[in-house]
Amino acid sequence: MAEIGRAIVKMDVEELLKHLNKALSDEWLAYYQYWIGAKVVKGPMKDAVISELQLHATEELTHAELLATRIIQLGGTPVLSPDEWLKITNCGYDAPVDHYVEVILDQNIKGEQCAIRTYNKLMDITREADPVTYNIILQIITDEVEHEEDLAALKEDLQLMLLRRK
C-alpha cells in the first residue's frame, strides 16, 4: 500500500474508495451497454451510431482502468465481481431490448447524464481533499460531457433526417 499517496488524501479514504468502486461499476456497465448496443442497433444511420457506440465503449473501458488504478493506489480493491456492479451502481443498466437506433441513443444519453452528475459530485468531494483523484475525475467527466454531446448530435441528425422524409 502506498502510505504517502494515501496520507495526502484529506478525507475518509474508505468513503472515497466506496465512491470510486461505485463509479467503476458504472463504467463497466456503460462499457457493456455501449458494446452490446453497437452489436444489436437497427434503423436509419445505424453505421454512424455503431461507430460512435464502439468509440464510447473503448473510452468507458479506459475510465474503468483509471478508476481501478486509483483504487489500488489508495490501498483498496477494485470491485471484483460483475454481480456487484448492479448492486452498487449509481447509474444502473438499461438493457437494449428495443434495438431501434433512437431508443439506443436515448438510453445512452440518459447514462451519460447520470455519469456527469456522479462525477460532478466526486469532483466536489475531491477538489480540496484529493488532487490526484480530482484530476482523474476531471479527465473522465470531460469525456462524459463529450459523449453526451456526440449522442445528442446523432439523435438530432436522425430526427432531422426522419422529418425530411415526411
Solvent accessible surface area in square Angstrom, and as a share of the most:
residue,aa,sasa,rsa
1,M,149,0.67
2,A,50,0.39
3,E,112,0.50
4,I,138,0.70
5,G,23,0.22
6,R,52,0.19
7,A,76,0.59
8,I,77,0.39
9,V,13,0.07
10,K,156,0.66
11,M,48,0.21
12,D,90,0.47
13,V,17,0.10
14,E,94,0.42
15,E,73,0.33
16,L,0,0.00
17,L,13,0.06
18,K,130,0.55
19,H,62,0.28
20,L,0,0.00
21,N,22,0.12
22,K,69,0.29
23,A,0,0.00
24,L,4,0.02
25,S,0,0.00
26,D,12,0.06
27,E,2,0.01
28,W,79,0.28
29,L,15,0.08
30,A,27,0.21
31,Y,50,0.19
32,Y,93,0.35
33,Q,15,0.07
34,Y,4,0.01
35,W,99,0.35
36,I,36,0.18
37,G,1,0.01
38,A,6,0.04
39,K,114,0.48
40,V,33,0.19
41,V,3,0.02
42,K,119,0.51
43,G,34,0.33
44,P,30,0.19
45,M,49,0.22
46,K,78,0.33
47,D,110,0.57
48,A,49,0.38
49,V,1,0.00
50,I,39,0.20
51,S,68,0.44
52,E,35,0.16
53,L,0,0.00
54,Q,86,0.38
55,L,89,0.44
56,H,0,0.00
57,A,4,0.03
58,T,83,0.49
59,E,46,0.20
60,E,2,0.01
61,L,70,0.35
62,T,67,0.39
63,H,1,0.00
64,A,3,0.02
65,E,111,0.50
66,L,43,0.21
67,L,0,0.00
68,A,23,0.18
69,T,58,0.34
70,R,9,0.03
71,I,0,0.00
72,I,104,0.53
73,Q,79,0.35
74,L,0,0.00
75,G,33,0.32
76,G,18,0.17
77,T,82,0.48
78,P,24,0.15
79,V,26,0.15
80,L,148,0.74
81,S,39,0.25
82,P,82,0.51
83,D,105,0.54
84,E,63,0.28
85,W,45,0.16
86,L,111,0.55
87,K,147,0.62
88,I,51,0.26
89,T,28,0.16
90,N,60,0.31
91,C,36,0.21
92,G,30,0.29
93,Y,65,0.25
94,D,44,0.23
95,A,47,0.37
96,P,13,0.08
97,V,130,0.75
98,D,69,0.35
99,H,70,0.31
100,Y,80,0.30
101,V,0,0.00
102,E,39,0.18
103,V,49,0.28
104,I,1,0.00
105,L,0,0.00
106,D,59,0.30
107,Q,30,0.13
108,N,6,0.03
109,I,24,0.12
110,K,118,0.50
111,G,29,0.28
112,E,4,0.02
113,Q,74,0.33
114,C,19,0.11
115,A,12,0.09
116,I,36,0.18
117,R,137,0.50
118,T,17,0.10
119,Y,2,0.01
120,N,75,0.38
121,K,139,0.59
122,L,5,0.03
123,M,18,0.08
124,D,82,0.42
125,I,69,0.35
126,T,0,0.00
127,R,106,0.39
128,E,143,0.64
129,A,13,0.10
130,D,0,0.00
131,P,67,0.42
132,V,59,0.34
133,T,0,0.00
134,Y,41,0.16
135,N,89,0.46
136,I,28,0.14
137,I,0,0.00
138,L,76,0.38
139,Q,95,0.42
140,I,0,0.00
141,I,18,0.09
142,T,79,0.46
143,D,38,0.20
144,E,1,0.01
145,V,57,0.33
146,E,88,0.40
147,H,1,0.00
148,E,41,0.19
149,E,106,0.48
150,D,40,0.21
151,L,0,0.00
152,A,46,0.35
153,A,51,0.40
154,L,22,0.11
155,K,46,0.19
156,E,99,0.45
157,D,71,0.37
158,L,1,0.00
159,Q,74,0.33
160,L,93,0.46
161,M,56,0.25
162,L,49,0.24
163,L,112,0.56
164,R,211,0.77
165,R,169,0.62
166,K,194,0.82
